[in-house]
Amino acid sequence: MRNEDFSIEEIDDPRTFTGELVPDCEKSDELPFEESANSVTVLEYLGEFKALIDACGQVSYFFNMKKFVKAGVNKAKSIASAYHHDLRYYNDQLAEWKVKAERSFAIVTLHALKLGYRMPEKKHFLNLLTLYETRRKAYKDYLSTCLKNQRPLSPNELEAKYQKRLQKALEKKHK
């Protein structure tokens, strides 16, 4: 900045980098989300967990469409014909999404290990996520809350929260 025969070079002042020159009204007492290796791992873990849930949802969709098109269910046949898809298309997509789900599971497992979490048995866990849409929706809700709170949950904690949700729904139904 230049003002009446003198110049101020803020980039030369080391206080610029430490925040000492920031006016008090602009300072915040809250600590920003840390960009440490652990926080990056948390974000990667949550993002990849969401990708895993999405992949399992796609596996479920293509499995059901394959099954229903093969069985000749009218609604499935009309959807397939509207998009010009045949049984081979659904077989190919199912195989592709299964691979993507297994890949996402492997990546989530790596991030979970970094965070100190233990993953459930792969086949069982993938089947649970693939078969139950309510579980997928609940897990996604929990993961969005984790992102807001900047605190991840282990797969076991996610399942425990889901089981509590089911229990509450069952109790509410029987009242």
Salt bridges, closest charged atoms under 4 A:
ASP13 OD2 - ARG15 NH2 2.76
GLU44 OE1 - HIS111 ND1 3.56
ASP54 OD2 - LYS50 NZ 3.06
ASP54 OD1 - LYS140 NZ 2.64
ASP92 OD2 - ARG88 NE 3.94
GLU96 OE2 - LYS100 NZ 3.21
GLU133 OE2 - LYS137 NZ 3.53
ASP141 OD2 - ARG165 NH2 3.74
GLU157 OE2 - ARG151 NH2 3.84
GLU159 OE2 - ARG135 NH2 2.85
